[in-house]
Amino acid sequence: MTNNQPSAIVVGAGIVGLATARALSLKGFKVTIIERTEQAVGASIRNFGMLWPIGQPDGLLYNRALRSKAIWKDIADSVGLWYDEVGSLHVAHHQDEWQVLQELYEDFKQNGRPVILLDKNKILETYSGVNGHGLIGGLYSGTEMIVDPRVAIATVAKYLEEYLDVQFVWGKAVTNVISGKVWMGNETLEADVVCICSGADFETLYPQQFQQLAITKCKLQMMRFATNTPNNRMGVSLCGGLSLIHYNSFKVAASLPQLKARYEAEMSDYLRWGIHVMVSQNDRGELTVGDSHEYGLTFDPFDKTFINGMVMHYLNEFAVTDDWQLIQSWHGIYPKMTNGDTNVFLQPDKDVYIINGLGGAGMTLSFGFAEECVNTI
């Protein structure tokens, strides 16, 4: 290293901040991450841990998701972080859901995605925990991967520190930023480049930019369960029919509007609270279940019991949960664009960048998105 090595400060140690620090370091920057808490505690550790390429439309976002997954695997293999390339299974218990899955299969297969249509018998033979009552079939995708975010985010931070010489400042809140300089109360730190990657909290540093964006916030509720069955593995990340109207990639199905119309007529409360139900499983066999989507700029800090009840009611329609025991419930909050954009990349000042707004797909897209952003710096 030479004395003229460029330097960078990254504000925020969630997944976007970690991904940005990695990209900057590999581009030759000496990187310091500043995080206001003593460890990452925000949305980046409050999710399924799903890396979810199937939810991204073909082209830029799907390729970004695959690139991010490759980086996740490279880091995990370097440090022994657990991951499971378990894939995903969207199941159908109604004919209109099955019709949508068949249409998705044809489109995805034509575009080179590794998908398989499975009938009821094949699903029940292959995977445990799927409710066979009324089951018609399912769409399996091989691109999805699971990490446990509570372990993974902390491990990535250690990886950056040990392998890429990224420095961390924990427990310091950044209170002001100008070109080349950040303040932490009375303390200051200088760098050639500053990247703001603090989720919805960038509102406090750049309120004008936040207010000018077509942006809101999303609160989601989730739960984690343990089972009493030894070595119980579902063998896949499992999704019910409601997930079909949640992801943009599924809009290619011609029958999707009719399916959504039925849900609106029969399950309007589920759509009102943005509920679609998915299950992931970590290396200890614990099952993460969610979620809901409430939008706004200010939220009731208390979780709604009835939302968790609705999630469980729907979960039992497509999964067998007889011996599941609830061990934790929580909520997370992340920024979400309201105009269809999938990210925020702004330059509010010379050599200051805001990298943000991945809208709940941070685990899936951050590494790839950060590389793209840093390549323009």
C-alpha positions, -999 to 999 in steps of 0.1 A, spaced: 0 0 0 11 35 -7 4 67 12 -18 80 -17 -42 51 -15 -77 65 -18 -99 62 12 -136 57 17 -161 59 46 -193 37 45 -221 47 69 -240 16 79 -230 -20 86 -261 -37 72 -259 -57 40 -258 -27 17 -230 -11 36 -210 -44 38 -215 -50 1 -204 -14 -7 -173 -17 15 -163 -50 -2 -166 -34 -37 -147 -3 -26 -119 -23 -11 -115 -45 -41 -113 -13 -62 -83 -2 -41 -99 20 -14 -89 19 22 -124 15 38 -138 24 72 -174 14 81 -192 35 107 -222 19 124 -242 37 151 -250 5 171 -225 -19 186 -235 -46 161 -259 -48 131 -294 -50 145 -316 -36 116 -335 -51 87 -304 -70 75 -307 -95 103 -345 -94 106 -353 -114 74 -356 -149 60 -320 -151 48 -334 -160 14 -313 -152 -17 -342 -151 -41 -333 -148 -78 -367 -163 -88 -384 -131 -76 -364 -109 -99 -375 -102 -135 -352 -113 -164 -324 -90 -174 -305 -66 -151 -321 -76 -118 -320 -113 -123 -284 -111 -134 -276 -89 -104 -292 -115 -81 -271 -143 -96 -240 -122 -92 -248 -114 -56 -254 -151 -49 -220 -160 -64 -203 -134 -41 -222 -148 -11 -209 -183 -19 -174 -170 -23 -174 -153 11 -191 -182 28 -166 -207 13 -137 -186 25 -148 -184 61 -169 -215 66 -203 -197 67 -232 -221 65 -255 -218 34 -279 -241 17 -286 -240 -20 -320 -256 -13 -340 -239 -41 -376 -228 -38 -410 -245 -41 -441 -226 -49 -471 -249 -43 -506 -247 -57 -537 -259 -38 -561 -242 -63 -565 -246 -101 -559 -210 -108 -526 -211 -88 -516 -242 -108 -524 -224 -140 -501 -195 -131 -473 -219 -121 -476 -237 -155 -473 -204 -173 -443 -193 -152 -427 -226 -159 -430 -221 -197 -416 -186 -195 -388 -193 -171 -377 -224 -189 -376 -205 -222 -354 -179 -206 -330 -205 -192 -340 -206 -156 -335 -239 -138 -372 -247 -131 -392 -280 -128 -429 -286 -126 -437 -312 -99 -470 -330 -94 -484 -338 -60 -469 -372 -56 -434 -360 -65 -436 -332 -40 -447 -354 -12 -420 -380 -21 -392 -353 -22 -400 -328 5 -412 -330 41 -436 -307 57 -458 -299 26 -496 -303 33 -508 -328 8 -545 -321 14 -558 -304 -18 -523 -301 -32 -522 -301 -70 -485 -294 -78 -457 -270 -75 -429 -250 -93 -394 -258 -82 -366 -234 -89 -329 -243 -83 -314 -208 -80 -325 -199 -44 -301 -201 -14 -305 -197 23 -282 -182 49 -290 -174 85 -289 -135 85 -282 -132 122 -250 -151 117 -243 -142 81 -242 -104 85 -218 -106 115 -196 -131 96 -194 -109 65 -182 -80 87 -155 -103 101 -146 -114 66 -142 -78 54 -121 -70 85 -98 -100 82 -95 -105 44 -99 -70 30 -86 -49 59 -118 -29 63 -119 -10 95 -150 -8 117 -162 20 140 -190 6 161 -213 25 184 -209 59 167 -237 78 151 -228 99 121 -245 133 126 -233 152 96 -216 147 62 -200 170 37 -177 162 9 -147 144 23 -157 145 59 -181 130 84 -190 140 120 -198 117 149 -208 143 174 -176 162 180 -154 136 164 -146 138 127 -132 114 101 -120 123 66 -120 103 34 -120 108 -4 -154 91 -8 -184 88 16 -211 63 9 -244 65 29 -258 29 32 -279 33 64 -313 21 52 -342 44 59 -320 62 84 -304 82 56 -335 104 61 -318 120 91 -286 129 72 -303 140 39 -339 149 47 -343 170 16 -332 142 -7 -354 117 12 -385 140 9 -379 144 -28 -378 107 -35 -408 85 -43 -400 66 -12 -418 52 19 -410 26 45 -422 -9 50 -428 -27 83 -429 -65 82 -437 -91 109 -420 -124 111 -417 -154 134 -393 -182 141 -402 -218 151 -383 -248 164 -395 -284 160 -392 -315 182 -385 -338 153 -348 -348 151 -330 -339 119 -362 -324 105 -354 -308 71 -380 -294 48 -355 -297 19 -366 -265 2 -378 -230 9 -416 -232 7 -441 -206 -5 -479 -205 -7 -500 -192 -36 -501 -156 -22 -464 -152 -30 -474 -154 -67 -488 -119 -66 -459 -104 -46 -429 -107 -70 -424 -87 -102 -410 -117 -120 -443 -135 -118 -461 -108 -137 -452 -126 -170 -480 -151 -162 -510 -143 -183 -534 -157 -157 -520 -137 -128 -546 -109 -129 -574 -135 -126 -557 -151 -96 -552 -117 -79 -589 -109 -85 -599 -141 -66 -576 -132 -38 -590 -97 -36 -625 -112 -35 -618 -140 -10 -587 -128 10 -590 -90 10 -576 -87 46 -545 -106 35 -539 -82 7 -547 -52 29 -518 -61 52 -495 -73 24 -494 -109 37 -478 -136 17 -463 -166 35 -429 -183 30 -407 -206 51 -370 -209 53 -349 -232 75 -315 -226 90 -287 -251 98 -302 -257 133 -335 -267 119 -353 -235 130 -380 -223 106 -384 -186 98 -419 -177 87 -434 -145 74 -444 -119 64 -466 -88 62 -461 -54 46 -474 -22 62 -464 10 44 -459 45 58 -434 68 73 -443 62 110 -454 29 125 -470 15 156 -440 1 174 -460 -29 186 -466 -61 165 -501 -70 157 -511 -104 170 -538 -108 145 -513 -105 116 -492 -133 130 -525 -153 134 -534 -147 98 -499 -158 87 -502 -190 107 -537 -197 94 -525 -195 58 -493 -214 65 -513 -244 77 -530 -245 44 -498 -255 26 -474 -267 53 -476 -293 81 -467 -275 114 -480 -300 140 -449 -300 162 -437 -264 156 -431 -243 186 -429 -205 184 -396 -192 198 -394 -156 185 -414 -129 168 -403 -95 156 -406 -69 129 -383 -51 106 -384 -18 87 -368 -10 54 -372 18 27 -393 10 -3 -397 30 -36 -432 38 -46 -426 45 -83 -414 10 -93 -377 18 -89 -357 -9 -73 -329 11 -58 -315 45 -49 -281 58 -61 -277 95 -56 -248 120 -53 -260 148 -30 -225 163 -27 -191 160 -43 -178 125 -36 -208 117 -14 -231 89 -25 -264 75 -12 -267 38 -19 -301 25 -7 -337 16 -14 -335 -21 -24 -370 -26 -10 -367 -59 9 -344 -75 -16 -311 -65 1 -299 -100 8 -306 -109 -29 -292 -79 -47 -268 -59 -25 -235 -74 -36 -242 -71 -73 -257 -36 -69 -228 -23 -48 -203 -35 -75 -223 -16 -101 -224 16 -81 -188 15 -71 -177 10 -107 -192 44 -114 -173 61 -86 
